[in-house]
Amino acid sequence: MVYDLIVVGGGPAGLAAALKAYDEGIKDILIIERDYVLGGILNQCIHNGFGLHKFKEELTGPEYSEKYIERLKDTSIKVKTETMVLKVTEDREVHTLNEKEGFQVLKAKSLILAMGCRERTRGAISIAGARPSGVFTAGTAQRFINLEGYMPGKEVVILGSGDIGLIMARRMTLEGANVKCVLELMPYSNGLTRNIVQCLDDYDIPLKLSHTVVSVHGDKRLEGITVAKVDENLQIIDGSQEYISCDTLLLSVGLIPENELSNVCDIEIDKTTKGPVVSDTRETSKKGIFACGNVLHVHDLVDYVSEEAEIAAVGAAKFIKNSAAEQKSIKTKGCNGVTYVVPQKVGLDDQDKVVKMYLRVNKVYDNSKIKVTAGGVEIASKKYDRLIPGEMASINLVKSKLKGIDMDEVVFEVEGA
Amino acid sequence: MYDVSIIGAGVVGCAIARELSKYDLKVAVLEKDSDVSNGTSKANSGIVHGGYDAAPGTLKAKLCVKGNQMFKQLDSELKFGYNKCGSYVLAFDEDDHKEILKLYEKGVKNGVKNMSIVNKSFILANEPNVNPEVYSALFCGSSGVISPFEFAIALAENAADNGVEFFLETPVTAIEEIDGHFIIKSDDRKFRTKYVINSAGLFSDEIAKMAGMEDYKITPRKGEYLLFDKDIGNMANAVLFQTPKEGSKGILITQTYHGNLMIGPNAKYVYDKEDMLTTKEGLKEVSDQAKKSVPNIDMSKVITQFAGLRSSMEQYDFIIEETKKGFVNLIGIDSPGLTSSPAIALEVLDILDKSGLGLDPKENHISYRTPYIRMDHMSNEEVNELIAQDGSFGKIVCRCESITEGEIVDVLKRSIPVKTIDAIKRRARATMGRCQGGFCTPKVMDIMCRELNMEMTDINKSEKGSYILSGKTQKAEGGNEQWSMIL
């Protein structure tokens, strides 16, 4: 048996993709989820702030995913939970393992990869010192508190001012823990401004910019950390070392798209996003295999994940219906302050289309402009009051403007960077 | 009264326990930590050395070469996992080349098999990631890799299956000699024994002192390591050493038995036997040195760092002797201690035999140990048969290493009790992968609660005091429900 579409992952990206594909006329869809419930990471995100763009209301994580899960009931979309995908192949085979059916090989006309991302660990950022208990990634601590009902500790320092770190500073404070400070290596926070205000400022939790953890102390449970200030080259300033006693260190030091399945399938990966290289339909380097959400690149808002998932679903639906014509495409590239651009390729044929391009910058830019050029010709630009690495920016690319230009690639840059 | 009491359940203590379990003897193993293989034996390079670099005529040379030759048989009996992948000592210039020729000569004197001097094209054909500036190498086909703690655990389990009694969390606090036998005290508990084997590793000097032997001094020598994601494990196919300088084997690059890339160790004398701290400088030294052998190691793929302590002494060679009647000291067992451990056990057996301990073979001794269930070694049909019998083998808990609930429960049911997250990690590999337990720690803890009848807040990462959770949340405690309204 061959499904029309298999969606790998039942988090926000997978749910939105499956439902959009259904709306596009694809009825034979299977969602495979490794956890016992759908919703992915949203299940442990009990704070609000989700859905402002998509639904024009403030929802909690579970409420946001519930909007999609409710809709599933009225469709013929099938779901397998507690099912691990062990492998996907370029022939669109999906190898799965679960309790009831054991090991199975499923097939589909098209696949959408929506496996999400994982947190960077202590090891990945090489914090030296002892290896006691009490060092957690912020997401693991969030799971313990919100889903299991247990506190990871009482005296807390958080490294990294990404959104999960900020949310957890507030969460742990509300649960009675003493959050001593949030440390951030960079001279700016990578979290959303609203989270800095609502999670730190409102609770008088100090944010120490240009600070990092140099060493971890304690041979059984964490007893304290040595922190230090860093200079503009992120090198430790000698003499700035300071000991902070704490029993818990939470790490919110970045997310990594989970592309182990993509790698086994030999899908081309963008070194910067650490996600697949995709076209504007979100098709990967393997025909009929699409990707969306945090497995593609890490998003700041779930609303954008849903939006991207719908783009991938439209692409997959067209592919399944054999209406996706082979087309020439042109590469996109970020430079001069733009660290990456998604999609990394844009098809050239359907020239009536406007493609929304997503990008990130390498540092803070005030009152600046993103310029898009092809073959030396400026084809789009957009002004921004403030561009920061923590917030994804977007700019529309009108395909018809590429007509007649002799070019190798479309280049995105911060003007004057 | 025990016939023999072994102090310290590192790889040497476990190897001796397993050897003694073949005979009709009452044997105890006393271990201060919550698990076997929890000291030097858990944090080392995991190499089965060829034996070419030990000084000829020493115990190190003799026992390393002998131990090396025992691994194939041991693995067939105990199934801990052994990969005879071979090793290279890389030479980058004429001077290095002269050194590896000397190593080759030493190897010949020590009786090492399967050695050859190989040229650049041979090296690069087999190890394409090695620095192309390489000049030559000493290849040794007898070298290999094991997972060091799984080896020690397998020895311990087999010993326990054959009647050896393991006492974990039993630190020795005093040793007394009365009427030709010994009383070993662990706080209020007493173990009466005819023979004492001191295989306490880093603490062997202190144990000897408790029995009145003051002449030994362990000076721990720290080695730091970096462990990488499995997806770059194939940067090294065999173990890649550098030409030794000033007596140190230098930084090595290896694919571990389970397929991760690993680099290390440096060597630094420390004063504290608990000093397992990694340092920024040390880790930089390790990565800088490793890049001389393999330049393109992707440092963004590091998943963890750790340090181990060698139980070194001023004296070069191992001390293996019955220092006083009935008291056998094993002191200064640093590298190649892991490789030598099975041969050390035979040496100790010989000492005990000569000293008058009667060795009558046990009639119902079982040489084989049932290996842990490892689904990554199974065919799809075998996997489905297993799941049909028990569905928990279809539930993945650790997604990075693809470890199922069934595989975790399996390691909890063995003859050495498993009580901590780290003990599960070393056996089932859950929490060992690229997310370092970020996703699966809560699930592993749920399984421990259910199978071992524990409370979440009682679970330790490793030793007492290394708790994971400090208590329940206010909501879970039943109070302060309004918080969840505000959030």
Contacts between the chains, C-beta under 8 A, distances in Angstrom:
chain1	res1	chain2	res2	distance
A	34	B	396	6.7
A	34	B	399	6.6
A	46	B	484	7.4
A	46	B	487	5.7
A	47	B	487	5.7
A	48	B	487	7.6
A	60	B	487	7.8
A	82	B	395	6.4
A	84	B	396	4.0
A	84	B	399	6.8
A	84	B	402	7.4
A	86	B	402	6.7
A	97	B	383	7.4
A	97	B	387	7.9
A	97	B	394	5.6
A	97	B	396	6.4
A	97	B	404	7.8
A	98	B	394	4.9
A	98	B	395	7.4
A	99	B	387	7.0
A	99	B	391	3.8
A	99	B	392	7.1
A	99	B	394	3.9
A	99	B	395	5.3
A	100	B	391	6.7
A	100	B	394	7.1
A	101	B	394	7.6
A	102	B	383	6.4
A	102	B	384	4.0
A	102	B	387	4.0
A	102	B	388	6.7
A	102	B	394	5.8
A	103	B	380	4.8
A	103	B	383	4.7
A	103	B	384	5.4
A	103	B	387	7.4
A	118	B	434	7.7
A	118	B	435	5.0
A	118	B	438	6.4
A	118	B	439	7.0
A	119	B	435	7.2
A	119	B	438	5.5
A	121	B	303	6.9
A	121	B	304	7.5
A	121	B	434	7.9
A	121	B	435	6.6
A	121	B	436	4.5
A	121	B	438	6.4
A	122	B	304	7.5
A	122	B	436	7.2
A	123	B	227	7.5
A	123	B	302	5.5
A	123	B	303	4.6
A	123	B	304	3.7
A	123	B	305	6.2
A	123	B	436	5.9
A	124	B	300	7.2
A	124	B	302	6.2
A	124	B	303	7.0
A	126	B	280	7.7
A	126	B	283	6.1
A	126	B	302	6.4
A	126	B	305	6.3
A	128	B	277	7.0
A	128	B	278	4.6
A	128	B	279	5.2
A	128	B	280	4.8
A	128	B	282	7.7
A	128	B	283	6.3
A	128	B	305	7.2
A	129	B	277	5.3
A	129	B	278	6.5
A	129	B	279	8.0
A	130	B	276	6.7
A	130	B	277	5.3
A	131	B	276	7.1
A	131	B	306	6.6
A	132	B	461	7.5
A	132	B	466	6.1
A	133	B	460	7.1
A	133	B	461	3.8
A	133	B	462	7.6
A	133	B	466	4.4
A	133	B	467	6.3
A	133	B	468	5.5
A	137	B	438	4.8
A	139	B	438	6.7
A	140	B	437	7.7
A	140	B	438	4.9
A	140	B	439	7.6
A	140	B	441	6.4
A	140	B	442	7.3
A	143	B	442	5.7
A	144	B	442	6.2
A	144	B	469	6.4
A	145	B	473	5.6
A	147	B	442	7.6
A	148	B	442	5.6
A	148	B	456	7.2
A	149	B	472	5.8
A	149	B	473	5.1
A	149	B	475	6.4
A	149	B	476	3.0
A	150	B	456	5.6
A	150	B	457	7.1
A	150	B	469	4.3
A	150	B	471	7.1
A	150	B	472	5.8
A	150	B	473	6.5
A	150	B	476	6.9
A	151	B	469	6.4
A	151	B	470	5.0
A	151	B	471	5.2
A	151	B	472	6.9
A	151	B	473	5.7
A	152	B	468	7.3
A	152	B	469	6.0
A	152	B	470	6.7
A	153	B	470	4.9
A	154	B	470	5.5
A	171	B	487	7.4
A	174	B	483	5.3
A	174	B	486	7.4
A	174	B	487	6.8
A	175	B	473	5.3
A	175	B	474	6.0
A	175	B	483	7.4
A	176	B	474	6.6
A	214	B	280	7.1
A	215	B	277	7.4
A	215	B	279	8.0
A	215	B	280	7.9
A	219	B	274	5.7
A	219	B	276	7.5
A	220	B	460	8.0
A	220	B	462	7.4
A	220	B	463	5.6
A	220	B	464	7.1
A	220	B	465	3.7
A	220	B	466	4.1
A	221	B	465	5.7
A	221	B	466	5.6
A	221	B	467	6.0
A	247	B	470	7.1
A	248	B	470	7.9
A	260	B	231	7.6
A	260	B	400	8.0
A	263	B	231	6.4
